[in-house]
Amino acid sequence: MRTGYRSAWRRRTQHSRAARIAVPLAIPMALGLTLGIVIAVSGGGTTKIDQSALGASASPSASASGSADPSASPSATASAITTTVNVNCDIIVPANPLSAQGLATPYQLTGTGGASPAASGCEMSNAANLGAFVQATILDPRTGDLSVYDPLVITQGTTAAVAPAVPQLPANAVVTIDFGFNGTDLFQVGATSDALQQGNCTNGQQGSIFGQVSFCNGIRFFAVADQLEREGRLVVPSAGTSSKIIASGGRMGTGTDCPVTRNFDMVDQDPSDNVTTEYLLVPATGQTAQDTTSNVGNLTGSTLLLNGSDNTLLDLFMDPILGCTPFEAPDLANNDQPTSSQALDELLSGKNQPALAALVPENDEMVLNNAGTFDVAKTDMYRAELGQAPVDFANIRTSSPAMYCQNMVDIQTPFLAANQALLATGQPPVAGVGDNLLTFLANRLAMSFTNLACQNFGLTNPVTVTLNGAGAAVAATFNTTPQKVTNTGAQMPGTSMWGSGVGNSGSGWRNGRRHHELYNPSGM
């Protein structure tokens, strides 16, 4: 039983850690950006697969497989497979994933449809394009203590470079597991017939998965956390304020409050996605290990693998520049050193949720259905795993497809404009998108406006970026004039763009775009 941690805490992220991450992150995410463009141009579809279980051999069964590549034709030959780009992988979830032994058992990355890791590219040595990442956040239901443990992902057929230590969990621990992926669709597959059920795991609806992200036991975790907060046993801190932040956005803005992941100051087209997990790769062997102080010292020549996420952007790049601190908890794999997690960020956001909250909108590609249309039920599934409220008549006024676009334009644009001198001093998470933190965020906002089809609501892209020869933004100008949606049909349920009411799929208007093809164009 761990003692001495009444609750998780917030502290200043060390600059050295951000610097350590910035360089390797820029490379894989820039590659991911290039890959995304290739996929978009190809126009291929993606076959959706239901979650399945594996036999004792831990190799994907036929029922758990999909097309190895969305752009491959039915008559594709073996030689063609080597030239097409695969964007989907399976991740094998161990038995009893919520237990201490389950957390310490490596997850396995492999190809879909029975394809090997080598044939599919689903190898952790190819993490820039198809790396998978897993993150667990643990709650003690008696004391309210929080902790984090990042289960290791290995390439199927390899072993861990250093075997993960079995974490010591509190009695009756409530665990949530979040998944992130640098490709397009990551399919959960159970190592045993009941592994996914044991973990309360989901990667979306039958035949329509979320894509890059999936979850295990999130609904229960946040329900227990909410109860413990009400009882005073879990204390989630204030997000804090910073004198470095210049207030913007008038009554819509959040003044000098530090941003959280539900803040329109920092969201993009797919908020609350992916994780802050980091792994070490031994290039000579292709083996991976948890990113711990001990492993860094012992694995000479190892490189850092990362999952581009909104949470990493906020915790490691924005917070330090803005004079803010992330919400952190002891890392059970790394001698209780403080670390962040996606679930911790959601807890912080829930406690410090702005009046105009940026919840996952129905035009986020991860919650569109396979026809590319709005699906409120799928949106509610995604939100529930993160402790967010379901779609209702209250929050559609801030996070309906139309209002999400309007608020992103009217709140984030003046925030970037007002704080541009400060943000320009920050490192860009992805050098291929912007040459500093400001230009990165500006280009990310411009991309998100387009990919959410905000122009369909009568809005105008508020950002103009100047690109260099490599396509990275090197300057940006902002139009901070407040805008109002003119196509109000998508704002309220019961209209043609929503279907017959809350809880039903709408007719949508993004049918020209294939599902998941424009994931995270900025890499974060």
URFENUR-V207798 format. One record per backbone hydrogen bond with DSSP energy under -0.5 kcal/mol. CO is the residue of the C=O (numbers start at 1). NH is the residue of the N-H. If there is no record, write none. Layout:
# URFENUR-V207798
co:CO nh:NH
co:CO nh:NH
This chain:
# URFENUR-V207798
co:9 nh:328
co:11 nh:326
co:14 nh:17
co:14 nh:18
co:15 nh:19
co:16 nh:20
co:17 nh:21
co:18 nh:22
co:19 nh:23
co:20 nh:24
co:21 nh:25
co:22 nh:26
co:23 nh:27
co:24 nh:28
co:25 nh:29
co:26 nh:30
co:27 nh:31
co:28 nh:32
co:29 nh:33
co:30 nh:34
co:31 nh:35
co:32 nh:36
co:33 nh:37
co:34 nh:38
co:35 nh:39
co:36 nh:40
co:37 nh:41
co:38 nh:42
co:39 nh:43
co:52 nh:190
co:55 nh:58
co:59 nh:55
co:61 nh:64
co:62 nh:65
co:69 nh:72
co:70 nh:45
co:73 nh:76
co:77 nh:81
co:78 nh:82
co:80 nh:83
co:80 nh:84
co:84 nh:86
co:87 nh:184
co:87 nh:185
co:89 nh:187
co:90 nh:110
co:91 nh:93
co:91 nh:189
co:92 nh:108
co:93 nh:191
co:94 nh:97
co:96 nh:99
co:96 nh:102
co:99 nh:103
co:100 nh:104
co:101 nh:105
co:104 nh:106
co:107 nh:154
co:108 nh:92
co:109 nh:156
co:110 nh:90
co:112 nh:115
co:115 nh:111
co:116 nh:120
co:117 nh:121
co:117 nh:122
co:121 nh:123
co:123 nh:126
co:124 nh:127
co:126 nh:129
co:126 nh:130
co:127 nh:131
co:131 nh:182
co:133 nh:180
co:135 nh:178
co:136 nh:149
co:137 nh:176
co:138 nh:147
co:139 nh:141
co:139 nh:174
co:140 nh:144
co:145 nh:140
co:146 nh:330
co:147 nh:138
co:148 nh:332
co:149 nh:136
co:149 nh:151
co:151 nh:134
co:152 nh:107
co:154 nh:109
co:155 nh:158
co:165 nh:167
co:167 nh:169
co:170 nh:173
co:173 nh:175
co:174 nh:139
co:176 nh:137
co:177 nh:216
co:178 nh:135
co:179 nh:214
co:180 nh:133
co:185 nh:89
co:185 nh:187
co:186 nh:188
co:187 nh:91
co:188 nh:52
co:189 nh:93
co:190 nh:54
co:192 nh:195
co:194 nh:198
co:195 nh:199
co:196 nh:201
co:197 nh:200
co:200 nh:217
co:202 nh:215
co:203 nh:210
co:205 nh:208
co:208 nh:205
co:210 nh:212
co:211 nh:186
co:214 nh:179
co:215 nh:202
co:216 nh:177
co:217 nh:221
co:218 nh:222
co:219 nh:223
co:220 nh:224
co:221 nh:225
co:222 nh:226
co:223 nh:227
co:224 nh:228
co:225 nh:229
co:226 nh:230
co:227 nh:231
co:228 nh:232
co:228 nh:233
co:228 nh:234
co:229 nh:232
co:233 nh:235
co:234 nh:236
co:240 nh:258
co:242 nh:245
co:245 nh:247
co:248 nh:255
co:249 nh:252
co:250 nh:253
co:254 nh:257
co:256 nh:242
co:260 nh:263
co:262 nh:358
co:263 nh:266
co:263 nh:267
co:268 nh:271
co:273 nh:310
co:277 nh:307
co:278 nh:291
co:279 nh:305
co:280 nh:289
co:281 nh:283
co:281 nh:303
co:282 nh:285
co:282 nh:286
co:282 nh:287
co:287 nh:282
co:288 nh:161
co:288 nh:162
co:289 nh:280
co:290 nh:292
co:292 nh:296
co:293 nh:297
co:294 nh:298
co:295 nh:299
co:298 nh:300
co:299 nh:302
co:303 nh:281
co:305 nh:279
co:306 nh:308
co:309 nh:313
co:310 nh:314
co:311 nh:315
co:312 nh:316
co:312 nh:317
co:313 nh:317
co:313 nh:318
co:314 nh:319
co:317 nh:321
co:318 nh:322
co:319 nh:323
co:319 nh:324
co:320 nh:323
co:326 nh:11
co:326 nh:328
co:328 nh:9
co:329 nh:339
co:330 nh:148
co:330 nh:332
co:331 nh:334
co:331 nh:336
co:331 nh:337
co:334 nh:337
co:337 nh:331
co:339 nh:329
co:341 nh:345
co:342 nh:346
co:343 nh:347
co:344 nh:348
co:345 nh:349
co:346 nh:350
co:347 nh:351
co:348 nh:352
co:350 nh:353
co:355 nh:357
co:356 nh:264
co:357 nh:359
co:361 nh:364
co:364 nh:367
co:364 nh:368
co:365 nh:368
co:369 nh:372
co:372 nh:510
co:373 nh:369
co:374 nh:506
co:375 nh:379
co:376 nh:380
co:377 nh:381
co:378 nh:382
co:379 nh:383
co:380 nh:384
co:381 nh:385
co:383 nh:386
co:383 nh:388
co:384 nh:387
co:392 nh:396
co:394 nh:397
co:395 nh:398
co:395 nh:399
co:396 nh:400
co:400 nh:404
co:401 nh:405
co:402 nh:406
co:403 nh:407
co:404 nh:408
co:405 nh:409
co:406 nh:410
co:407 nh:411
co:407 nh:412
co:408 nh:412
co:408 nh:413
co:409 nh:413
co:411 nh:415
co:412 nh:416
co:413 nh:417
co:414 nh:418
co:415 nh:419
co:417 nh:420
co:419 nh:423
co:420 nh:424
co:422 nh:425
co:423 nh:426
co:423 nh:438
co:426 nh:437
co:430 nh:433
co:430 nh:434
co:433 nh:473
co:436 nh:440
co:437 nh:441
co:438 nh:442
co:439 nh:443
co:440 nh:444
co:441 nh:445
co:442 nh:446
co:443 nh:447
co:444 nh:448
co:445 nh:449
co:446 nh:450
co:447 nh:451
co:448 nh:452
co:449 nh:454
co:450 nh:453
co:453 nh:456
co:454 nh:457
co:454 nh:459
co:455 nh:458
co:457 nh:486
co:457 nh:487
co:462 nh:479
co:464 nh:477
co:465 nh:467
co:466 nh:474
co:466 nh:475
co:468 nh:471
co:472 nh:468
co:473 nh:435
co:475 nh:466
co:477 nh:464
co:478 nh:480
co:486 nh:488
co:487 nh:490
co:488 nh:491
co:488 nh:492
co:492 nh:495
co:495 nh:498
co:495 nh:499
co:496 nh:507
co:498 nh:501
co:501 nh:504
co:504 nh:376
co:510 nh:513
co:514 nh:517
co:516 nh:519
co:518 nh:521
co:520 nh:523
